[in-house]
Amino acid sequence: MRGLLLPLGISFYTFLSVAYLIDVYNGKYQAERNFLHFFLFVSYFPQLLQGPINRYDKMKDQFFGQHNWNTEQSKRALLLIGFGLMKKFAIADMLAGSVSDVFDGSVQGIPGSLIVFAIFLYAIQQYADFSGGIDIVLGVSELFGIKMMPNFRQPYFSVSLGDFWRRWHISLGAWMRDYVFYPFALTKTMQRFGKWCSQKLGKHFGRVLPAGIANLLVFFLVGIWHGAQLHYVLWGLYNGIIIAVSDLLEPCFTAISDKMHLPVNSRGFHVFRVVRTFIIVNIGWYFDRIYDFQKCMTCFANTVFHFNLSGFGTAMRQEILNPDLAQPVYIMGGYVVAAVALVIVVTDSVMKEQKKDVYAFLQSRRILTRWTVCYLIIFLTLGSFIFTRGIGGFMYANF
């Protein structure tokens, strides 16, 4: 019974409905008088399992306007669906077994080098699983002539943790900003607290401290939404604290950069910020993926004090390439499939980061190039079933 009630009580359906109620109450738009129209909005099948969290005023005209067949739009949608399927099956499902091999058993004697490797795989697995699912959702919706809110914008190219959360699960971040962050930050209590901080600590603290507290509340709730378990709460608080402290210390970072004459606008410094953010995000994934708190602390300890790079190969053979768990040839074959698919995903992300329309770019190439890319995506997706160790559902459908 609990397994049934939890998804019904905390789901994307709930986010959609709450947003609608608050918007109507605040007079953002008129209440929908046609129940079937409202029912279509909250039950529109592509968005139910993992979002994105759409807004009624953005979707109403698309739902009930005129729809005509558009060949180019359908081709773009089908490519997006295929791309999402490749992410899910050729990357996420190829790596899921290895991540489970490391973290779902005893981690006591596992060297930190293998733990870091598994966290890196998890970072790829989670992104490929969630963004792949969203690509499929957006593509299916586009086949009906409906454009939904985007949910990802190359998050692993972020230059700060705050930037990362503006690029990852964009619709959830926007929901939390509009219905939790601002309503809380603009309460009379928080405004009085901000004025007090400005008078006693300076304008910077008066502006940043209330926002930091509101951010902590947001990430605490996001942690609870992922699951009412300690490791998810810690993961949420970790992100909230890092963002709050970063904002508080921003003048110090700026002063240090100026004093050391760091080339903050150079490409090299930009790459440094991207790598630094990737490391910070991956530290947070320890809390997100390692479900037992004591086991999580053991993994942190092994990472810092027992990294043991020379023992990586032995640990890899024992924990992942163990014939008792699966044939090593299938695991390595899965890695090859995932690596080739990942090259395609990274290339796509780089082009989008450069503001290029990937579909339009492909359409401008010769037909041989276009069909090579399409068949490669299909081949990798179907070929992944040879090496898969089990096909699971989408991760975010569980939240």
Secondary structure, 3 states (H helix, E strand, C coil): CHHHHHHHHCCHHHHHHHHHHHHHHCCCCCCCCCHHHHHHHHHCHHHCCCCCCCCHHHHHHHHHCCCCCCHHHHHHHHHHHHHHHHHHHHHHHHHHHHHHHHHCCCCCCCCHHHHHHHHHHHHHHHHHHHHHHHHHHHHHHHHCCCCCCCCECCHHHCCCHHHHHHHECHHHHHHHHHHHHHHHHCCHHHHHHHHHHHHHHCHHHHHHHHHHHHHHHHHHHHHHHHCCCHHHHHHHHHHHHHHHHHHHCHHHHHHHHHHCCCCCCCHHHHHHHHHHHHHHHHHHHHHHHCCCHHHHHHHHHHHHHCCCHHHHHHHHHHHCCCCCCCCHHHHHHHHHHHHHHHHHHHHHHHHHHCCCCHHHHHHCCCHHHHHHHHHHHHHHHHHHHHHCCCCCCCHHHHC
